[in-house]
Amino acid sequence: MRDNKKFIINEFEKVKRLGFVKSNRKNNTGIGKTFEDYMGVVENNFEAPDLAGYEIKSHREEVASYITLFTKVPDFPKQPNSYLNSRFGSPYEDNPDLKKLHISMFATHLSSNFKTYSFKLINDRNLKAIRIGVYDYNTERLIDSSVGYTYETIEMILKKKLKNLFYVSAEREMRGNDEYFNFNHAEIYSNPSLEKFLDLIDKGKIMYDIRIGSFKSGKAMGKTHDHGSGFRILEKNITLLYELHETV
């Protein structure tokens, strides 16, 4: 039986020995795409980790930023993204008949969207759900909290997709217009828990991003387009979510 941890460490060491490699994509996602290509990661379904039981994340050494833990459409109600966008979205400047909703929110304070609505995560321990709270911008009165995720769904993701996290850092340099990466450091995190996740939500250490738009052309024109709404955490706080941590 294969030792998955040993396998993924060995694969990482192979990539590390390559030194600087050219990015396979010309945008912010280039680092992740490039490392996964060299590691042999193929596209997977939502529930499965990337490779050998490990979810793989990567970042540029000099950048301290939020990383995505997971993206997922809310559990309830039906067609939650369309509901949010139609009720609380803002018109596109170049196409006012269509709407978009881009907002980052926490459980510790209200975040405003074009001075129309404010948003905040609601950790509802009684109903065992994390809800998206929408508030009146001026009065701060709660308008809507009908969209959200069940604890059951979040725990499933933590136990399956995020159970083992392989987190890679890369030195980078520009050569003309091309970006190159040297994947030189890795951390392994294991055994996250729902309670740790909820505690980080309550402390404002996990952020939720809504990234919803509308298709502007084609057969899907006017329909809701989810650009990857999900939960994110600062790199320095990843260790707070996991029971075990080791440096490769």
C-alpha positions in Angstrom: 0.0 0.0 0.0 1.4 3.4 -1.0 2.4 5.9 1.7 0.6 8.9 0.4 2.5 11.4 2.5 5.8 10.0 1.4 4.6 10.0 -2.2 3.5 13.6 -2.3 6.7 14.8 -0.5 8.8 12.9 -3.1 6.8 14.5 -6.0 7.3 17.9 -4.4 11.1 17.3 -4.1 11.2 16.5 -7.8 9.5 19.8 -8.6 11.8 21.6 -6.2 14.9 20.3 -7.9 13.8 21.9 -11.2 14.5 25.3 -9.8 12.7 28.2 -11.6 10.0 27.1 -14.0 7.9 29.3 -16.3 4.4 30.0 -15.3 1.8 28.1 -17.3 -0.8 30.9 -17.0 -0.5 34.7 -17.2 -2.6 35.8 -14.2 -2.8 35.4 -10.4 -3.8 31.8 -10.7 -0.7 30.9 -12.6 1.2 29.8 -9.6 -1.4 27.2 -8.6 -1.9 26.0 -12.2 1.9 25.7 -12.8 2.6 23.7 -9.6 -0.4 21.4 -10.1 0.7 20.7 -13.7 4.2 19.7 -12.5 2.7 17.6 -9.7 0.4 15.8 -12.1 -2.8 17.0 -10.7 -5.8 16.5 -12.9 -9.2 18.2 -12.6 -11.2 16.7 -9.8 -14.7 16.8 -8.5 -15.8 19.0 -5.6 -15.5 16.5 -2.9 -12.1 15.0 -3.7 -8.7 16.4 -2.7 -6.2 17.1 -5.5 -3.6 14.4 -5.2 -3.0 11.3 -3.0 -5.5 12.4 -0.4 -4.0 16.0 -0.2 -5.6 19.3 -1.2 -2.8 21.4 -2.8 -2.5 25.2 -2.3 0.4 27.4 -3.3 1.4 31.0 -3.0 4.1 33.6 -3.8 6.6 34.0 -0.9 6.5 37.8 -0.9 2.7 38.1 -0.9 0.7 37.9 2.3 -2.9 37.3 1.3 -6.1 35.3 1.8 -6.2 31.9 0.3 -9.3 30.0 -0.7 -10.2 27.1 1.6 -13.1 26.0 -0.6 -15.7 27.4 -3.0 -19.3 26.1 -3.0 -22.7 27.3 -3.9 -24.8 27.8 -0.6 -26.9 24.9 0.5 -30.2 26.8 0.8 -32.6 27.9 -0.5 -33.0 26.7 -4.1 -30.9 28.6 -6.6 -29.3 30.8 -3.8 -26.9 32.7 -6.1 -29.7 33.8 -8.4 -31.8 34.8 -5.4 -28.9 36.9 -4.0 -28.0 38.5 -7.3 -31.6 39.4 -8.3 -32.5 40.9 -4.9 -29.3 42.5 -3.8 -27.0 42.8 -6.8 -25.9 46.0 -8.5 -26.3 46.8 -12.2 -23.3 46.5 -14.5 -22.2 50.0 -15.6 -22.1 48.8 -19.3 -25.3 46.8 -19.1 -27.7 48.0 -16.4 -30.2 45.3 -17.2 -27.9 42.7 -15.7 -26.6 42.5 -12.1 -23.5 41.5 -10.2 -22.8 41.0 -6.5 -19.2 41.2 -5.3 -18.7 41.5 -1.5 -16.3 40.2 1.1 -17.8 39.7 4.6 -17.0 38.6 8.1 -18.9 37.6 11.2 -17.4 40.4 13.3 -18.6 43.5 11.4 -20.7 44.8 8.6 -19.3 45.1 5.1 -21.0 47.6 2.7 -21.8 47.3 -1.0 -22.2 50.6 -2.9 -24.0 52.1 0.2 -27.1 50.1 -0.5 -26.8 47.0 1.6 -24.4 45.7 4.2 -23.4 42.1 4.7 -22.2 40.0 7.6 -21.8 36.3 8.3 -24.2 34.9 10.9 -23.0 31.8 12.7 -26.3 30.3 13.8 -25.4 27.6 16.3 -29.0 26.9 17.2 -29.9 25.9 13.6 -26.4 24.7 12.9 -25.8 26.9 9.8 -23.7 29.8 8.6 -26.0 32.3 7.1 -25.4 35.3 4.8 -26.9 38.3 6.6 -28.1 41.2 4.5 -28.7 44.5 6.3 -30.1 47.9 5.5 -27.1 50.2 4.9 -28.5 53.1 6.9 -30.4 51.5 9.7 -28.3 48.3 10.0 -31.6 46.4 10.3 -31.4 42.7 9.2 -33.3 42.3 5.9 -32.5 38.7 4.9 -30.7 35.7 6.2 -32.3 33.0 4.1 -29.1 31.9 2.3 -26.4 29.8 3.8 -24.5 26.6 4.5 -25.3 23.8 6.9 -22.7 22.7 9.4 -23.1 19.2 7.9 -21.9 20.4 4.5 -18.9 22.3 6.0 -17.9 19.4 8.1 -18.0 17.1 5.1 -15.7 19.4 3.2 -13.3 19.6 6.1 -13.2 15.8 6.6 -12.9 14.9 2.9 -11.4 17.6 0.6 -9.4 19.6 3.3 -8.5 16.7 5.7 -4.9 17.0 4.5 -3.5 20.2 3.1 -0.2 20.5 1.2 0.7 24.2 1.2 3.6 25.3 -1.1 5.5 28.5 -1.2 7.4 29.8 -4.2 10.1 32.3 -4.9 9.3 34.2 -8.1 11.0 36.4 -10.7 10.0 38.1 -13.9 11.9 37.5 -17.1 10.6 40.0 -19.5 6.9 39.5 -19.5 7.0 36.0 -18.2 6.8 35.0 -14.6 8.9 32.1 -13.2 8.5 30.2 -10.0 10.9 28.3 -7.7 8.8 26.0 -5.5 11.1 25.7 -2.6 9.1 25.2 0.6 6.1 23.2 1.8 3.9 22.7 4.8 1.6 19.8 5.6 -1.6 20.5 7.7 -3.8 17.6 8.9 -7.1 17.1 10.7 -9.1 20.3 10.6 -12.3 20.4 12.8 -15.7 22.0 12.5 -15.3 23.6 15.9 -12.0 25.2 14.9 -13.7 26.5 11.7 -16.6 28.0 13.6 -14.3 29.6 16.1 -12.3 31.2 13.4 -15.6 32.4 11.8 -16.7 34.0 15.1 -13.3 35.7 15.5 -13.3 37.2 12.0 -10.4 35.1 10.9 -12.3 33.4 8.0 -13.8 35.6 5.3 -16.6 34.8 3.0 -16.5 36.2 -0.6 -19.6 36.4 -2.8 -18.5 36.6 -6.5 -21.7 36.4 -8.5 -22.3 38.0 -12.0 -24.5 37.5 -15.0 -23.6 36.1 -18.4 -23.5 39.0 -20.8 -23.8 37.1 -24.1 -24.5 33.7 -25.6 -27.2 31.2 -24.8 -26.8 31.8 -21.1 -27.1 35.6 -21.3 -28.8 37.0 -18.3 -28.4 33.9 -16.2 -26.4 33.9 -13.0 -22.7 33.2 -13.2 -20.8 32.1 -10.1 -17.2 33.2 -10.3 -16.2 31.3 -7.2 -17.9 32.3 -4.0 -16.3 30.7 -1.0 -14.5 30.8 2.3 -11.0 32.3 2.6 -8.3 32.6 5.3 -5.1 34.5 5.8 -2.0 32.3 5.2 -0.7 32.9 8.7 -3.9 31.6 10.2 -4.1 28.3 8.4 -2.4 26.5 11.3 -5.3 27.6 13.6 -7.7 25.4 11.6 -5.7 22.2 11.8 -4.6 19.9 14.6 -1.3 18.8 13.1 1.3 20.8 11.2 4.8 19.9 9.9 7.3 21.5 7.6 8.6 19.5 4.7 
